[in-house]
Amino acid sequence: FHPVGTAGATVPTPFVSGCAMLLRCAALPQIGLFDERYFMYVEDVDLTLRAWIAGYCAMDVPASIVYHRMKGSASEQRQRMVWGYRNQLTTLFKLYQASTLRRMSEAIAERWFLTRNRFAVQGTLEALGMLSGTMTERRRVQRARCTPDEAFLELCTP
């Protein structure tokens, strides 16, 4: 991560994959480490967004090459889907500004609350079970906010 405005010649990106992430050590006391409740999936997005919110930006270095090997059984794949849905929803609740959540409310309702996808339903129930801790973390992140959501969301649209 580089402070916004001093990032150099590489390209800003909204998210960085955890398997290929280099962090500025000086930023970690401010943004924290990976959210241990996530275990896996979306923890890198969560960390990257917390960096943006704190006034840093994530950079993509197109010349870099990373190899990331994955494998697992079908039952592991089902659990991964639940974790993915759970962690996506938790990240939204924890990090996005209220105005952004209001704008996204229909899409959030459709993806997590008005679905027949059993993995999404299970993930949503698990996210709601973690809501107390999520809201505590939300208060901390929002108090320290330096950058609006638009700073990284504009990078998500071509």
C-alpha positions as CSV (number, residue, x, y, z in Angstrom):
1,F,0.0,0.0,0.0
2,H,1.1,3.5,-0.7
3,P,-0.4,6.7,0.7
4,V,-2.9,8.2,-1.8
5,G,-1.3,10.6,-4.2
6,T,2.2,9.1,-3.8
7,A,1.7,5.7,-5.4
8,G,4.0,6.0,-8.4
9,A,3.6,4.7,-11.9
10,T,1.6,1.5,-11.2
11,V,-2.2,1.2,-11.5
12,P,-4.6,1.7,-8.6
13,T,-6.9,-1.3,-8.0
14,P,-9.8,-1.7,-5.6
15,F,-8.7,-5.1,-4.3
16,V,-5.5,-7.1,-4.1
17,S,-5.3,-10.9,-3.8
18,G,-3.8,-12.0,-0.5
19,C,-1.6,-14.6,-2.2
20,A,0.2,-11.7,-3.9
21,M,0.0,-8.9,-1.5
22,L,2.9,-6.7,-0.2
23,L,2.0,-4.4,2.6
24,R,3.5,-1.2,3.9
25,C,4.3,-2.1,7.6
26,A,3.7,1.4,8.7
27,A,0.0,1.1,7.6
28,L,-0.7,-2.1,9.6
29,P,-1.2,-0.4,13.1
30,Q,-3.8,1.8,11.4
31,I,-5.6,-0.7,9.2
32,G,-5.0,-3.9,11.2
33,L,-4.4,-7.4,10.0
34,F,-6.6,-10.0,8.4
35,D,-10.0,-10.4,10.2
36,E,-9.5,-13.7,11.9
37,R,-13.3,-14.4,11.9
38,Y,-13.1,-14.9,8.1
39,F,-10.7,-17.9,8.1
40,M,-10.5,-17.7,4.3
41,Y,-12.2,-16.0,1.4
42,V,-12.6,-12.2,1.1
43,E,-10.1,-11.5,3.9
44,D,-7.9,-9.9,1.3
45,V,-10.7,-7.7,0.0
46,D,-11.6,-6.7,3.5
47,L,-7.9,-5.7,4.3
48,T,-7.5,-3.9,1.0
49,L,-10.7,-1.9,1.5
50,R,-9.7,-1.0,5.1
51,A,-6.4,0.4,3.6
52,W,-8.4,2.5,1.1
53,I,-10.7,3.8,3.9
54,A,-7.6,4.7,6.0
55,G,-6.2,6.8,3.2
56,Y,-4.0,4.3,1.4
57,C,-4.5,2.8,-2.0
58,A,-3.8,-0.6,-3.4
59,M,-1.7,-0.8,-6.5
60,D,-1.6,-3.4,-9.3
61,V,1.9,-4.1,-10.7
62,P,1.2,-5.6,-14.1
63,A,4.7,-6.9,-14.6
64,S,4.5,-9.1,-11.5
65,I,3.7,-12.8,-11.9
66,V,2.2,-15.0,-9.1
67,Y,1.3,-18.6,-9.2
68,H,-1.4,-19.7,-6.8
69,R,-2.3,-23.4,-6.7
70,M,-5.7,-24.5,-5.3
71,K,-7.3,-27.8,-4.8
72,G,-10.0,-29.5,-2.6
73,S,-12.9,-31.9,-2.4
74,A,-16.6,-31.2,-3.3
75,S,-17.5,-30.9,0.4
76,E,-14.7,-28.4,0.9
77,Q,-16.0,-26.5,-2.2
78,R,-19.5,-26.2,-0.6
79,Q,-18.0,-24.8,2.6
80,R,-15.9,-22.3,0.6
81,M,-19.1,-21.0,-1.0
82,V,-20.7,-20.5,2.4
83,W,-17.6,-18.7,3.7
84,G,-17.5,-16.5,0.5
85,Y,-21.1,-15.4,0.9
86,R,-20.7,-14.9,4.7
87,N,-17.5,-12.9,4.3
88,Q,-18.8,-10.7,1.4
89,L,-21.8,-9.7,3.4
90,T,-19.8,-9.1,6.6
91,T,-17.4,-6.9,4.6
92,L,-20.2,-4.8,3.2
93,F,-21.8,-4.3,6.6
94,K,-18.4,-3.5,8.2
95,L,-16.8,-1.2,5.7
96,Y,-19.2,0.5,3.4
97,Q,-20.7,3.9,4.3
98,A,-24.4,4.0,5.1
99,S,-25.2,6.0,1.9
100,T,-23.4,3.3,-0.2
101,L,-25.3,0.5,1.6
102,R,-28.6,2.3,0.9
103,R,-27.7,2.6,-2.8
104,M,-26.8,-1.1,-2.9
105,S,-29.8,-2.3,-0.8
106,E,-31.8,-4.0,-3.6
107,A,-28.7,-5.9,-4.8
108,I,-27.8,-6.9,-1.3
109,A,-31.4,-8.1,-0.6
110,E,-31.4,-10.1,-3.8
111,R,-28.0,-11.8,-3.3
112,W,-28.2,-12.6,0.4
113,F,-31.8,-12.3,1.7
114,L,-34.2,-13.1,-1.2
115,T,-32.4,-16.1,-2.6
116,R,-33.1,-19.8,-2.8
117,N,-29.3,-20.5,-3.0
118,R,-28.7,-22.6,0.1
119,F,-25.1,-21.6,0.3
120,A,-26.0,-17.9,0.3
121,V,-28.7,-18.5,2.9
122,Q,-26.3,-20.4,5.2
123,G,-23.6,-17.7,4.7
124,T,-26.2,-14.9,5.5
125,L,-27.2,-16.7,8.7
126,E,-23.6,-17.0,9.7
127,A,-22.9,-13.4,8.9
128,L,-25.9,-12.3,11.0
129,G,-24.5,-14.5,13.8
130,M,-21.3,-12.4,13.7
131,L,-23.2,-9.1,13.5
132,S,-22.3,-7.9,17.0
133,G,-18.6,-8.2,16.3
134,T,-19.0,-6.8,12.8
135,M,-20.8,-3.7,14.2
136,T,-18.1,-3.1,16.8
137,E,-15.5,-3.3,14.0
138,R,-17.6,-1.0,11.8
139,R,-17.6,1.7,14.5
140,R,-13.8,1.6,14.7
141,V,-13.3,1.6,10.9
142,Q,-15.8,4.4,10.3
143,R,-14.4,6.7,13.0
144,A,-11.0,6.4,11.4
145,R,-12.3,6.9,7.8
146,C,-10.2,9.2,5.7
147,T,-11.5,8.2,2.2
148,P,-15.1,7.9,0.9
149,D,-16.2,4.7,-0.7
150,E,-16.2,6.4,-4.1
151,A,-12.4,6.5,-4.1
152,F,-12.2,2.7,-4.6
153,L,-15.7,2.0,-6.0
154,E,-15.0,4.2,-9.1
155,L,-12.2,1.7,-9.9
156,C,-14.7,-1.1,-10.1
157,T,-16.5,0.4,-13.1
158,P,-14.9,0.5,-16.6
